[in-house]
Amino acid sequence: MENIILGIIQGITEFVPISSSGHLALFSEFLKAELDVPYFAVLHLATFFAVVIFVWREIWDILKGIFSKDKKYLNLAGKLIVSTLPAIIVGFTIDNIIEDAFSAIKVIAFFLIITAVMNFFSDRLKKEKKDLNSITYVDALIIGLIQAFAIFPGISRSGSTIFAALLLGMTKKSAVKYSFLMSLPVTFGAGVLKISSVSFTSSQNIGIILSFISGLFGLWVLKKAVISGKLKIFSIYCLVMSLFVFIYF
């Protein structure tokens, strides 16, 4: 039953900016469930497919542009690679430290406060001058570095990358799309690397399926929240959750 609950939590919180990895760790603690980091990674792989469905048109345009050697899409693909590399490097370099962070409950609570601050200020960033094709490679690297930091539980990947994109002047719609697109290599890679360590019981399989389904819902919620300027709701939630963890634990 715990695996099913964790699957639903992963799907919703992967894209809603409240940190999926942080919530998986916290709810594992609440449920007294075993801290199964490889299973968490495979749940991320389930939400990878949810993103593919959500941004399939952009993925198709990029792939078509690459094969036709369209300069615009080659540049966009290059920027996505630049944004992805920091997380890959950090993931391989400090994998053991990241796994240990899942059991550091109060550290996760502190990181949730950082996520809350980023969500709060994201609603107030209204430069909105750049789209997917007009950001620079420096912009892409900065967003990538922020995503690398979000490998730690408690820091929302979607919240931090959207915050960075908005801070650099991207439109809200472009910031959301770029955050989704740059999540694909990271979530896919993390899941594939850990998949051999998962036993795949019936409850885990159900959890993976529910993670995919709830991930689609989480994607829709995030898009609506960013465009309508409602990220402050998640900011308040992260602060309340952090306070609860500090008191409860």
Number of C-alpha atoms within 10 A of each C-alpha: 11 15 23 19 19 26 32 22 23 32 30 27 25 30 29 25 30 30 29 27 27 28 23 25 25 24 17 20 16 10 11 10 14 11 17 16 19 20 24 25 22 28 33 31 25 25 33 26 18 23 21 17 12 18 14 14 11 14 15 12 11 19 16 14 18 17 10 11 11 13 11 14 20 18 20 22 20 13 23 24 17 21 28 24 18 19 22 18 12 15 20 10 11 10 13 10 11 17 16 11 18 24 17 13 20 18 18 26 26 19 22 29 23 19 27 30 20 23 29 20 15 25 19 13 19 13 13 17 13 18 17 19 13 13 18 15 17 12 20 23 19 19 28 27 20 21 30 23 18 22 21 23 29 32 29 31 29 30 30 28 30 30 29 25 29 27 20 21 19 26 21 27 17 18 28 24 20 26 25 21 22 23 24 20 18 21 21 18 18 19 22 15 12 16 18 12 13 15 11 15 10 11 15 22 16 17 27 28 19 24 31 25 19 23 31 22 17 24 24 15 15 23 17 15 18 22 15 11 16 16 25 20 13 21 24 16 16 26 20 15 17 23 16 12 17 14 9 8 8
